[in-house]
């Protein structure tokens, strides 16, 4: 009886060991094939690298532009017309530079979209899509920011020349909302980018 029980126990242990070995093999085997399938098209890589740099440039330009808007408002309050006008010209130039980078970023996003299906595994493809979505939204908010910013600058310039005053406070509030959106999307983009890079290690 004890011998029979021992054999049954031994048989169960063998089954457990066999199943465990199979699971380990499956795990490492899947990991092996998973690693083999880590593919990113070269065109996507190059466009992605450029897009990361352009996104950082855009965020930096928006930050500088918003700071200068505050300076323009201060100079206006102190009736420093010449200084305020110079700052307005500089800020408009910053906005144009940001817009130019957004145009370049849009081109790179188009290249990335065309090569998205070539990314493997699927998880990495989904993360790449999330990163691109954040960039698209960031560009959208940049365009809106530039529009409000330019309106505010023109309003302040008109005020300095005594040609009337627009709704400065309303525009300032809208601008702040766009800045917050740009910063939030940049944080989201950075997080997802790190996640994507983790898939490719």
C-alpha positions as CSV (number, residue, x, y, z in Angstrom):
1,X,0.0,0.0,0.0
2,X,2.8,2.4,1.0
3,X,4.7,1.4,-2.2
4,X,1.6,2.2,-4.3
5,X,1.2,5.5,-2.6
6,X,4.8,6.3,-3.1
7,X,4.5,5.5,-6.8
8,X,1.4,7.6,-7.1
9,X,3.2,10.5,-5.3
10,X,6.2,10.0,-7.5
11,X,4.0,10.1,-10.6
12,X,2.3,13.3,-9.5
13,X,5.7,14.9,-8.8
14,X,6.9,13.9,-12.2
15,X,3.8,15.5,-13.7
16,X,4.3,18.7,-11.7
17,X,8.0,18.8,-12.7
18,X,7.1,18.2,-16.3
19,X,4.4,20.9,-16.3
20,X,6.8,23.3,-14.5
21,X,9.5,22.6,-17.1
22,X,7.0,23.1,-19.9
23,X,5.9,26.4,-18.4
24,X,9.5,27.6,-18.0
25,X,10.3,26.5,-21.6
26,X,7.2,28.3,-22.8
27,X,8.1,31.5,-20.9
28,X,11.7,31.6,-22.1
29,X,10.7,30.4,-25.5
30,X,8.2,33.1,-25.9
31,X,10.7,35.6,-24.5
32,X,13.1,34.4,-27.2
33,X,10.6,34.8,-30.0
34,X,9.4,38.1,-28.5
35,X,13.0,39.4,-28.5
36,X,13.4,38.2,-32.1
37,X,10.3,40.2,-33.2
38,X,11.5,43.5,-31.8
39,X,11.6,45.4,-35.1
40,X,11.4,49.1,-35.8
41,X,11.7,50.3,-39.4
42,X,14.7,52.6,-40.0
43,X,12.5,55.3,-41.4
44,X,10.4,55.3,-38.3
45,X,13.5,55.5,-36.1
46,X,15.0,58.5,-37.9
47,X,11.7,60.4,-37.9
48,X,11.1,59.5,-34.3
49,X,14.5,60.8,-33.3
50,X,13.9,64.1,-35.1
51,X,10.4,64.3,-33.6
52,X,11.7,64.0,-30.0
53,X,14.1,66.9,-30.7
54,X,11.5,69.0,-32.3
55,X,9.0,68.4,-29.5
56,X,11.6,69.5,-27.0
57,X,12.3,72.6,-29.0
58,X,8.6,73.5,-29.3
59,X,8.0,73.1,-25.5
60,X,11.1,75.3,-24.8
61,X,10.0,78.0,-27.2
62,X,6.4,78.1,-25.8
63,X,7.9,78.4,-22.3
64,X,10.2,81.3,-23.4
65,X,7.3,82.9,-25.3
66,X,5.0,82.8,-22.3
67,X,7.6,84.3,-20.1
68,X,8.1,87.2,-22.5
69,X,4.3,87.7,-22.7
70,X,4.4,88.4,-19.0
71,X,7.3,90.8,-19.5
72,X,5.4,92.6,-22.2
73,X,2.5,93.0,-19.8
74,X,4.8,94.4,-17.1
75,X,6.4,96.9,-19.5
76,X,3.0,98.0,-20.6
77,X,1.9,98.6,-17.0
78,X,4.9,100.8,-16.5
79,X,4.3,102.6,-19.8
80,X,7.7,101.5,-21.2
81,X,6.5,101.6,-24.8
82,X,9.8,101.1,-26.6
83,X,10.8,98.1,-24.4
84,X,7.3,96.5,-24.7
85,X,7.3,96.9,-28.5
86,X,10.8,95.2,-28.7
87,X,9.6,92.3,-26.6
88,X,6.5,92.0,-28.7
89,X,8.7,91.7,-31.9
90,X,10.9,89.1,-30.2
91,X,7.9,87.0,-28.9
92,X,6.3,87.0,-32.4
93,X,9.6,85.7,-33.8
94,X,9.6,82.9,-31.1
95,X,6.0,82.0,-32.1
96,X,7.0,81.8,-35.7
97,X,10.0,79.6,-34.9
98,X,7.7,77.3,-32.9
99,X,5.3,77.1,-35.8
100,X,8.1,76.2,-38.2
101,X,9.2,73.3,-35.9
102,X,5.6,72.2,-35.6
103,X,5.4,72.0,-39.4
104,X,8.6,69.8,-39.5
105,X,7.2,67.7,-36.7
106,X,4.0,67.1,-38.6
107,X,6.1,65.8,-41.5
108,X,8.0,63.4,-39.3
109,X,4.7,62.2,-37.7
110,X,3.4,61.4,-41.2
111,X,6.6,59.3,-41.9
112,X,6.1,57.6,-38.6
113,X,2.4,56.8,-39.3
114,X,3.4,55.3,-42.7
115,X,5.9,53.0,-41.0
116,X,3.9,52.2,-37.9
117,X,2.7,48.8,-39.0
118,X,6.3,47.7,-39.4
119,X,6.9,47.9,-35.7
120,X,6.9,44.6,-33.7
121,X,5.8,43.5,-31.2
122,X,2.3,44.8,-31.2
123,X,2.7,46.2,-27.7
124,X,5.5,48.5,-28.9
125,X,3.4,49.5,-31.8
126,X,0.5,50.6,-29.5
127,X,2.9,52.5,-27.3
128,X,4.4,54.3,-30.3
129,X,0.8,55.2,-31.4
130,X,0.1,56.7,-28.0
131,X,3.3,58.8,-28.2
132,X,2.4,60.0,-31.7
133,X,-1.1,60.9,-30.5
134,X,0.4,63.0,-27.7
135,X,2.6,64.8,-30.2
136,X,-0.4,65.5,-32.6
137,X,-2.4,67.0,-29.7
138,X,0.6,69.0,-28.6
139,X,0.9,70.5,-32.1
140,X,-2.8,71.3,-32.1
141,X,-2.5,73.2,-28.8
142,X,0.6,74.9,-30.0
143,X,-1.3,76.3,-33.0
144,X,-4.1,77.5,-30.7
145,X,-1.5,79.0,-28.3
146,X,0.2,80.9,-31.1
147,X,-3.1,82.2,-32.3
148,X,-4.1,83.6,-28.8
149,X,-0.6,84.8,-28.2
150,X,-0.4,86.7,-31.4
151,X,-3.8,88.2,-30.7
152,X,-2.7,89.3,-27.3
153,X,0.5,90.8,-28.7
154,X,-1.4,92.7,-31.4
155,X,-3.9,93.9,-28.7
156,X,-1.0,95.2,-26.5
157,X,0.7,96.8,-29.4
158,X,-2.5,98.6,-30.3
159,X,-2.9,99.7,-26.7
160,X,0.7,101.1,-26.7
161,X,-0.2,103.2,-29.8
162,X,-3.4,104.3,-28.2
163,X,-5.6,102.5,-30.7
164,X,-8.0,100.8,-28.2
165,X,-7.8,97.9,-25.8
166,X,-9.0,94.3,-26.4
167,X,-9.9,91.7,-23.8
168,X,-6.4,91.2,-22.4
169,X,-7.5,89.2,-19.4
170,X,-9.6,86.8,-21.4
171,X,-6.8,86.2,-23.9
172,X,-4.2,85.7,-21.1
173,X,-6.5,83.1,-19.5
174,X,-6.8,81.2,-22.8
175,X,-3.1,81.3,-23.3
176,X,-2.4,79.9,-19.8
177,X,-4.8,77.0,-20.5
178,X,-2.9,76.2,-23.7
179,X,0.4,76.3,-21.9
180,X,-0.9,73.9,-19.3
181,X,-2.1,71.6,-22.1
182,X,1.2,71.7,-23.9
183,X,3.1,70.9,-20.7
184,X,0.8,68.1,-19.8
185,X,1.0,66.5,-23.2
186,X,4.8,66.8,-23.2
187,X,4.9,65.0,-19.8
188,X,2.6,62.3,-21.3
189,X,4.8,62.1,-24.4
190,X,8.0,61.7,-22.3
191,X,6.5,59.0,-20.2
192,X,5.2,57.0,-23.2
193,X,8.5,57.5,-25.0
194,X,10.4,55.9,-22.1
195,X,7.9,53.0,-22.2
196,X,8.5,52.5,-25.9
197,X,12.3,52.5,-25.4
198,X,11.8,49.9,-22.7
199,X,10.1,47.5,-25.2
200,X,13.1,47.8,-27.5
201,X,15.8,47.0,-24.9
